Amino acid sequence: MELGNISQPVYGPGLKEPGSSTPGLVGMVHGFLRLVQPNALPIVLCCLTLFLPQLLIYEVGFLVCVAIGLLFIILVPLVGCCFCCCRC
């Protein structure tokens, strides 16, 4: 293994994003994440009472997704049970 010149290192370009075999899927995931969480993380940590509303605004996209997910978890089995048990 060759280390090169340690006292005078040669630096290359910055980090590049890794290549992907599914660029369409990667673009779709990044688009979803930008849609769900468009705001920057609030850095103000001086007081919990001031930080909590900012944190909730930051996480509102994920909270909506969780609410929709819980709604589906509850409603889909309930509707399926109604269709199975209450056939006309």
N, C-alpha and C positions, 0 to 999 in steps of 0.2 A: 504494500500500500504506500503510495507516494503522497507525502504531505505538501510538497512544494516549498516555497520560501516562507517560513513562518514569521520572520522579522519584517517582511514587506508583503503582506497578503494582497491578493488581487480580488477585488469584490466584483461580483457580477450584477446583473440587473436585479430589481426587487422581486418579491414573490409574485408568482403568476397563479391564477386559478387553475386547478387541475383539469385536464381534459376529461370529457365524459363521453360514454358511448350512447347516452340518451340526452342530447342537448334540448330536445323539445320538452322532456319531463322536467329537467333542471330549470328551464325558463318558466314553466308553469308553476313550479313550487316557489320560485323566487317572486313571481308575480303575485301569488297568493299571499306570501309573507309581507310583501310591500302593501298589499291591500288591507290586510288584517292589522298591521302595526306600522302605520306611516310616520308616527311621531318618534322623536329621539328620546332616549332614556333621560329622565330628569335627574340631575346630579346633586341637587340641593338635598343634603341630609341633615340639616340643622335641627329639625324638630319633627317628630313623628306626626304630629297633628297637621303640619304644613306639607309633609311629604306624602301622606296617604292619599289625598285627593289627586295629586299629580301622578302618583303611581297608578291609581284607578283609571285616570284618563289615558295613561300610557298603555294599559292592558285592556282597554275597552273592546278592542277587536277580538282578543282571545276570550274574554268573558262572554261576548255574544256567541262565539262558536261553541263554547261550553254549554251555554243555555240551549242552543239549538240541538246540540248532541243529546243533552239530557231529555229534551222534549221528544226526540225520536226514540230514545231508549224506553221511555214510558209509553208513548202513544202507539208505536208499531205493535208491540205485543197485545196491547189493549184492543186495538182495532182488529187484529188477527183473531183474538179470542171472540170478539163480537161476531165476526164473520163465520167462525166455526160453530159457535153455540147458538146463534140466533138466525140460522138459515131459514128462509121463507119458502 
